[in-house]
Amino acid sequence: MAHPTKNLAEGPSSPLQPSMDPILRWAGSKRKVLTTLRGVSPPSFERYIEPFAGSAVLYFDLLPDVAVLGDLNPEVVATYSAIRDSAKEVCDYLSSIPKTKEAYYTLRELKPELLTESQRAARLIFLMKACFNGVYRTNRNGKFNVPLGSHFYALPSAEDLISVSNQLKNTKLVCGDFATTIGEAREGDFIYLDPPYSDGTRFRGEYSYKGAFQAPDLQRLISICRELTKRRVKILLSFKEHEELSINLSGWTVKKIAVTRSVAGFTHSRRTAREILAYNF
Ligand SMILES: C[S@@+](CC[C@H](N)C(=O)[O-])C[C@H]1O[C@@H](n2cnc3c(N)ncnc32)[C@H](O)[C@@H]1O
């Protein structure tokens, strides 16, 4: 049965505030353009699919009944999985972490693959709330290497984690390349695509892990979008303004929007980037 988006059915939430607070602080989040995303999202769909989930701001705004969330980053997927299955345990670990520089660097050094899923989730939530600008960056060996930021943002409460856990109950989680998550799509589903892109400023090492989306992957993504359009899947794509994209997605509606981005991760040097929103419904 088609799922009406909850923000439309229950009245709009505040412009930049998603209906439910995303658990992760995430530099590339779409919070600043949420009003626009909400405005163009289809009023009803079968399942919601987000293959580049990150903090999944649109998912936590639309609160779909049935969904698929995917990300290549195993820490992101392990976090959602642990919250869904063991919110109380994640909460216990999270509240046991002192908000200190020592705790931050001790946690940063831990190898996540040696932790339990709940510890892994607590570690990522804490690191992202405390790191410099909420940037997820790794070294060449895939090790998280972002320094401590200027302050510790509030951690999610037990109630927040339980609400998110309930929301995630009917959400399938996929750890892998976007094509695997998109492979789940059927007629009537709604896919939101928000791949990372380089804005031409210096390389920041974000999403630098093996297999992360790069410029050459755009053609692969466009081919999949064309194929899914034929199968009547609704797709909304965020990307940097890109002439080739507008040509290749002929027949789609393309809107240009202005997004404020920090330059090289520094909050004091912000600039406005041009992004597009392209959709086929
Ligand atoms: C711009 S962020 C998405 C932000 C999200 N819309 C939000 O609101 O927080 C892009 C995400 O894509 C993930 N990613 C990078 N390459 C990927 C790939 N090839 N397949 C799937 N996910 C990928 C990154 O780990 C990152 O979480």
The ligand as a Gaussian input file, in Angstrom:
#p B3LYP/6-31G(d) Opt

LIG

0 1
 C       26.819000      13.301000       1.229000
 S       26.771000      11.922000       2.327000
 C       25.025000      11.652000       2.505000
 C       24.423000      12.578000       3.500000
 C       22.971000      12.301000       3.822000
 N       22.092000      12.682000       2.743000
 C       22.571000      13.024000       5.102000
 O       21.548000      13.691000       5.121000
 O       23.310000      12.907000       6.088000
 C       27.266000      10.624000       1.285000
 C       27.313000       9.249000       1.920000
 O       27.618000       8.306000       0.886000
 C       28.442000       7.280000       1.417000
 N       29.131000       6.656000       0.265000
 C       30.266000       7.042000      -0.362000
 N       30.498000       6.258000      -1.431000
 C       29.496000       5.342000      -1.488000
 C       29.180000       4.269000      -2.374000
 N       29.946000       3.966000      -3.423000
 N       28.054000       3.558000      -2.129000
 C       27.275000       3.830000      -1.043000
 N       27.521000       4.834000      -0.164000
 C       28.618000       5.583000      -0.396000
 C       29.324000       7.991000       2.412000
 O       29.796000       7.072000       3.380000
 C       28.371000       9.053000       2.991000
 O       27.763000       8.597000       4.166000

